[in-house]
C-alpha cells in the first residue's frame, strides 16, 4: 500500500474513526487501546451522542471531532466539545452536519479512515477518503451497495479499500495471492438470525426486542434487524460483487448457524479456502488496521476441540424475502440498489418504532423497488436524489 506506514516506519498508524460511538467504532477504539504503539486515533465522529464522543475524545486526546447531527440547543456536552477542540488551536476542529463528518475523511495527517457510519450517510465519506488516497477500512456496507459504481473506480489499482465486515474480510484474506480467473464461486455464510427455521405465519407477530436478539453477534439495532430479515446478507452479496468483481451467479449464500466459518472461496480445481475464527468483530477490524501485517489477537483463540459440529443449509428466500429482493436489486444494478436500501432503512426504523410489522419491512422494500425507474449511476448527487425519493415513497407506503 503506497505511503501507508509499515512496521519499519516506527510510528503508529493515524486513524480517523467515523461512527465512533456505535458498535464497530467502540470496538475499533478498543483495538487502539490495546495497541497504542501501532494506532493513534486522530479524529472521531459520531451521530448524535455528544457526551459519549466527548468522553472518547478526552480519553484518547483526540482534538478533531464532528457530530453528524446538530446537538440540541444548550447541550452542555456539545459546548464542551467546542471548547475541547478549540484548546488545540490549529491542531483541533469541531463541526456538525454531514459535511463536517466528510471533512474528517480528508484530514491531511490521517493514514486510514474507519467508516463505521450507519446507512447511506457514509457514502460521501467513503468517496472522499479514497479520493484523498486514504486507506478506507469499510464497515459501512451501504457505501458499496448504493455507490459501488462510483467507489470501486476510486480504489482501482490500489489496496486502499479494506473490508471490515467479517464475511468480506474473510474473503479478502482467502483471495490474497490467488488469481481472479481461478475463482469459481464465493460463499457468504449467514447465521440465519434469531428466526432461522420459522415460517412466515410465525413471523407475523415478531417484536423489535425479539428481532434484536441476535444469537451470535453483538451489533447495533439497524444491522441486527437486517440480520434477522436476511437483508444484511443481501446487502453483503452486492458488496461482494463490487469488492471482488464477481458475477452474481458466482456468489452464493449458505446458512451456517455456528458462525465459525465467516466465508469461503471456491476455486476451479475444486479446492475451497475457508476463513474460520471467533465471533468477535475486533478480529476483522484489527486486520483492516494492521494490513498487511498481523498483530497479536484481540480475543481468545478459537478452540477447535470444543466445536461439536459445523452445519450448513440453504437460505429460505420464500420466508425471508429481503434476501431475494436485495439480490434482485443487485442484478438489476443502476440506481435500484440505492432505492432498495433507502426503503429498507425507512422500514426498519418504522418497525423499531412500532409503526411497521416485521413482514411489512420486506413488503415496503418491494413496493418501492417496483415503483422505481432505474437509471445508470452517474453521481453522488443523483444517488442522494434517488435516496430521498425512495424514503418518501416508503413513508407513503407505510402511512
RAMO-V108840 format. One record per backbone hydrogen bond with DSSP energy under -1.0 kcal/mol. NH is the residue of the N-H (numbers start at 1). CO is the residue of the C=O. If there is no record, write none. Layout:
nh->{NH/NH}
co->{CO/CO}
This chain:
nh->{4/9/13/15/16/17/18/19/20/22/26/27/28/29/30/31/32/33/34/35/38/39/40/42/43/44/45/46/50/53/54/55/56/57/58/59/60/62/65/66/67/68/69/75/79/80/81/82/83/84/85/86/87/88/89/91/92/93/95/97/101/102/103/104/106/107/110/111/112/113/114/115/116/116/122/123/126/127/128/129/130/131/132/133/134/135/136/137/138/139/140/141/143/145/146/147/148/150/151/152/155/158/162/164/169/170/171/172/173/174/175/178/182/183/184/185/186/187/188/190/198/206/211/212/214/224/225/226/227/228/229/232/234/235/236/237/238/239/240/241/242/243/244/250/251/252/254/255/256/259/262/264/265/266/267/268/270/273/275/277/280/283/285/286/287/288/289/290/291/293/306/307/313/317/320/321/323/325/326/327/328/329/330/331/332/333/335/336/339/340/341/342/343/344/345/346/347/348/349/350/351/352/353/354/355/361/363/364/365/366/367/368/369/370/371/383/384/385/386/387/388/389/390/391/392/393/394/395/396/397/398/399}
co->{1/6/38/40/112/43/114/45/45/19/22/23/24/25/26/27/28/29/30/31/35/35/13/15/15/64/17/66/48/49/50/51/52/53/54/55/56/57/93/44/95/46/47/72/75/76/77/78/79/80/81/82/83/85/86/88/89/63/65/67/97/98/99/100/103/104/107/14/14/135/16/137/18/114/119/120/122/123/124/125/126/127/128/130/129/111/160/113/162/115/115/139/140/141/142/143/144/147/147/148/151/155/136/138/165/166/167/168/169/170/171/175/179/180/266/266/250/264/252/254/195/203/207/208/212/220/221/222/223/224/225/226/230/231/232/233/234/235/236/237/238/239/240/247/248/186/188/313/190/256/275/187/273/185/271/182/267/265/263/260/278/280/281/282/283/284/285/286/287/290/303/304/255/315/316/319/320/321/322/323/324/325/326/327/328/329/375/333/335/336/337/338/339/340/341/342/343/344/345/346/347/348/349/351/350/358/359/360/361/362/363/364/365/366/367/379/380/381/382/383/384/385/386/387/388/389/390/391/392/393/394/395}
